[in-house]
Amino acid sequence: QVQLVESGGGLVQPGGSLRLSCAASGFTFSSFYMSWVRQAPGKGLEWVSDINSGGVATYYADSVKGRFTISRDNAKNTLYLQMNSLEPEGTALYYCARDSTVLGNSWSLRYDYWGQGTQVTVSS
């Protein structure tokens, strides 16, 4: 039922920009916090950004703060991540995830649904 489908990834040069999209379906999108989580090759999952259900509160990892902007269009059931000033360290598979609000140290418990991911490669 619940589906999250990311798009917009690709190859970009350092300093360039990309906008990722996540199309949501199968649930009341406007009722949930949404997040972006990424995984670089050989690394663990890294939380990138959150946005509350109404889109008025946003949170960012220190590594992307000031360069990335999370947003959402609840009328379109779509989550976005605008990535500017991209660095090679930003190379990763980027996932859109629904936040369950459950506390704990489990990725799967905290984020109960995930998209398939979209690859971002930052390279010259």
C-alpha positions in Angstrom: 0.0 0.0 0.0 2.5 2.6 1.1 4.9 3.6 -1.6 7.7 6.1 -1.7 9.5 6.6 -5.1 12.6 8.8 -5.3 13.8 10.5 -8.4 16.1 13.2 -9.5 19.5 11.7 -8.7 22.4 11.6 -11.2 25.9 12.7 -11.8 26.8 16.3 -10.9 30.1 18.2 -10.6 31.4 19.5 -7.3 29.7 22.8 -6.6 26.6 21.8 -8.6 23.0 21.3 -7.7 20.3 18.7 -7.8 16.8 18.5 -6.7 15.5 15.1 -5.5 11.8 14.3 -5.4 9.9 11.6 -3.5 6.4 10.7 -4.7 4.3 9.3 -1.9 1.1 7.2 -2.1 -0.9 4.8 0.0 -1.1 7.0 3.2 -2.1 10.4 4.4 1.1 12.1 3.4 0.2 15.4 5.1 0.0 13.7 8.5 3.6 12.5 8.7 7.1 13.9 9.3 9.3 12.9 6.3 13.0 12.5 6.2 15.9 12.0 3.8 18.5 9.4 4.8 21.6 8.6 2.7 24.2 5.8 2.5 27.6 6.3 1.0 29.4 3.3 -0.4 30.9 1.3 2.5 29.3 3.5 5.1 26.3 3.2 7.3 23.0 5.1 7.1 23.2 8.8 7.8 20.3 11.0 8.6 20.2 14.1 6.4 17.1 16.1 7.0 13.5 16.1 8.5 10.5 18.1 7.8 7.3 18.2 9.9 3.9 17.4 8.5 2.9 20.9 7.7 6.3 21.9 6.2 7.0 24.7 8.6 9.7 23.1 10.7 12.9 21.7 9.1 16.0 20.0 10.6 19.4 19.3 9.0 22.5 17.3 9.7 25.5 19.6 10.3 27.2 18.2 7.3 24.5 19.7 4.9 23.2 22.6 6.8 23.2 25.8 4.8 23.5 23.9 1.5 20.5 21.6 1.4 16.8 22.5 1.7 14.0 20.1 2.5 10.5 21.0 1.4 7.2 19.3 0.7 4.0 19.9 -1.3 1.2 18.1 0.5 -1.2 18.8 -2.3 1.0 16.8 -4.6 2.1 14.2 -2.0 5.7 15.0 -2.8 8.8 15.5 -0.7 11.8 17.4 -2.1 15.5 17.9 -1.3 17.2 20.8 -3.0 21.0 20.1 -2.8 23.3 23.0 -3.6 27.1 23.3 -3.4 27.4 19.6 -3.7 30.7 18.0 -2.5 32.2 14.6 -3.3 31.2 13.5 0.2 27.6 13.9 -0.9 27.9 10.9 -3.1 25.4 8.4 -1.8 22.2 6.5 -2.3 19.5 8.9 -1.0 16.4 7.5 0.5 13.0 9.1 1.2 11.6 7.7 4.5 8.4 8.1 6.5 9.0 9.0 10.2 7.1 6.8 12.6 8.0 9.1 15.5 9.0 6.0 17.5 12.0 6.7 19.7 15.0 4.4 19.8 18.2 3.4 18.0 16.6 1.3 15.2 16.5 2.8 11.7 13.7 0.4 10.7 11.6 1.3 13.8 12.1 5.1 13.5 11.5 5.1 9.7 8.8 2.5 8.9 8.7 3.0 5.2 11.5 3.6 2.7 11.8 4.3 -1.0 14.1 2.4 -3.2 16.6 5.2 -3.2 18.1 7.4 -5.9 21.8 7.6 -6.6 23.7 10.9 -6.4 27.2 11.0 -7.6 29.3 14.1 -7.1 32.4 13.9 -9.2 34.5 15.9 -11.6 
